[in-house]
Amino acid sequence: MLGSASDETLVSRALAGSNGAWTKLVQRYERRIYNYALRMVGHPDDAADLLQEVFVGVYRNLSGYRGDASFKSWLFRIASYRCTDYLRRRRVHDSFDENDETAPSAADPLGDALTTHANREISHALAGLPEEQRHVVELKFFQDFTFEDIAAQLGISPNTAKTRLYTALRKLKQNEELRHAL
Amino acid sequence: MHCDEVGQLLIEALDRPLEAADERAVAAHLEACTECQQLRESIRSMQSRTRVWHEVPAPRWNATPSWQAAGNARGGPAPVSAGLPGWGAWLQQWLPSLTSAAALVVVAALYLNGPAGTAPTAPAGDAGPSHPVAARGTPPGQLQAAATPVSLTDDQVGALLAASRSERQQELEALVKLLTAEMDRRSMETEQSLKYVIAHQIQGQRELSDIQQRIETLKRGAGDRGDPL
């Protein structure tokens, strides 16, 4: 019953007090959000923290969801915001712990969850991009959002989203060639 | 058509199919332009990467936690009685199994590295369940939901998460201490077993030596009397 319900129906029921509907919403998207977080922050523990933060944010703002955009789009808007906030906090934290070799590094996004060669390779490639470009690559290729959606989620214009993607693709190609040359 | 236009069209083609005229112009340009070919290649490369990414399951966490109380205060879903998710619950559930498994590994290592004839010490304890059985929604018994709904700010939520992380760290440290103690205990047991075996070997050698001396004495006695042995 709930399994086939639309996201919007589940949101309505969750707002009416249905724990089952809320749990179903979480189950529907937690894996996707976790993998998104894994690619964005590059560390399984941090991705797990981010997963929780995203759903805390979703829950607290659920009553503010108007249905103007799809739930998925709205969810990723929160996820992008939380992710940006997280990366900003990590930069601050890292600046205090520059000598801390155990601190997670975007340049070395390896962890137990990144078990396959493909995942490691993709994480390395994304880690080589500036955060704002990484966001657009993630939302376009892995989440398959339109540029309009991406623009709304990141608070930029569609043209800026396209330019960021264009620049990111050029950089990815350069990095790949550099890696092969070494 | 210039490279800028082609690049823009290649990017826009990710959203919608190009018009036939644009498609032909792009194709013609691509045949002669290496730079734009590289852009197209980069797009294809990213598209193929999305297919090879191995989806990782989300870690276990409680989807109906106490912070729902905060949402309820703001018109969110009704709160349920449950704690914040976490590794704490996970660790609590798996600690006995982890300890047993670690002890088993230590004993196996000691056995393999030990001298020949050393009897291995049987691992104590239950190996634990072979598969996690934690059910989603099971309250881990931490940070229980407030009886009355409270409104949490971002800072408070951050503080709760920080507390959860700190707790996880403490639990991991406790686990390390436990494992170290278990390793020491196993090591001591193995050492005692070794001493026991060596002591028995020494005693056996003494007894053997005594028997040999008695045989020699008997032989000499028989030789003196001229008896055939």
Chai-1 contact restraints between the chains, C-beta under 6 A:
chainA,res_idxA,chainB,res_idxB,connection_type,confidence,min_distance_angstrom,max_distance_angstrom,comment,restraint_id
A,A14,B,P77,contact,1.0,0.0,6.0,A-B,restraint_1
A,G17,B,P77,contact,1.0,0.0,6.0,A-B,restraint_2
A,G17,B,A78,contact,1.0,0.0,6.0,A-B,restraint_3
A,N19,B,T64,contact,1.0,0.0,6.0,A-B,restraint_4
A,N19,B,V80,contact,1.0,0.0,6.0,A-B,restraint_5
A,W22,B,P77,contact,1.0,0.0,6.0,A-B,restraint_6
A,T23,B,A63,contact,1.0,0.0,6.0,A-B,restraint_7
A,V26,B,A63,contact,1.0,0.0,6.0,A-B,restraint_8
A,E30,B,A58,contact,1.0,0.0,6.0,A-B,restraint_9
A,R31,B,A58,contact,1.0,0.0,6.0,A-B,restraint_10
A,Y34,B,A58,contact,1.0,0.0,6.0,A-B,restraint_11
A,N35,B,E55,contact,1.0,0.0,6.0,A-B,restraint_12
A,N35,B,V56,contact,1.0,0.0,6.0,A-B,restraint_13
A,A48,B,P59,contact,1.0,0.0,6.0,A-B,restraint_14
A,V56,B,W67,contact,1.0,0.0,6.0,A-B,restraint_15
A,V56,B,V157,contact,1.0,0.0,6.0,A-B,restraint_16
A,Y59,B,G71,contact,1.0,0.0,6.0,A-B,restraint_17
A,Y59,B,G76,contact,1.0,0.0,6.0,A-B,restraint_18
A,R60,B,A70,contact,1.0,0.0,6.0,A-B,restraint_19
A,R60,B,G71,contact,1.0,0.0,6.0,A-B,restraint_20
A,L62,B,G76,contact,1.0,0.0,6.0,A-B,restraint_21
A,S63,B,R74,contact,1.0,0.0,6.0,A-B,restraint_22
A,S63,B,G75,contact,1.0,0.0,6.0,A-B,restraint_23
A,S63,B,G76,contact,1.0,0.0,6.0,A-B,restraint_24
A,A113,B,V56,contact,1.0,0.0,6.0,A-B,restraint_25
A,T116,B,H54,contact,1.0,0.0,6.0,A-B,restraint_26
A,A118,B,V52,contact,1.0,0.0,6.0,A-B,restraint_27
A,N119,B,H54,contact,1.0,0.0,6.0,A-B,restraint_28
A,I122,B,R49,contact,1.0,0.0,6.0,A-B,restraint_29
A,I122,B,W53,contact,1.0,0.0,6.0,A-B,restraint_30
A,F141,B,M46,contact,1.0,0.0,6.0,A-B,restraint_31
A,F141,B,T50,contact,1.0,0.0,6.0,A-B,restraint_32
A,F142,B,T50,contact,1.0,0.0,6.0,A-B,restraint_33
A,T146,B,D15,contact,1.0,0.0,6.0,A-B,restraint_34
A,F147,B,D15,contact,1.0,0.0,6.0,A-B,restraint_35
A,K162,B,I11,contact,1.0,0.0,6.0,A-B,restraint_36
A,L165,B,I11,contact,1.0,0.0,6.0,A-B,restraint_37
A,Y166,B,G7,contact,1.0,0.0,6.0,A-B,restraint_38
A,Y166,B,I11,contact,1.0,0.0,6.0,A-B,restraint_39
A,L169,B,S42,contact,1.0,0.0,6.0,A-B,restraint_40
A,L172,B,S42,contact,1.0,0.0,6.0,A-B,restraint_41
A,K173,B,Q38,contact,1.0,0.0,6.0,A-B,restraint_42
A,K173,B,S42,contact,1.0,0.0,6.0,A-B,restraint_43
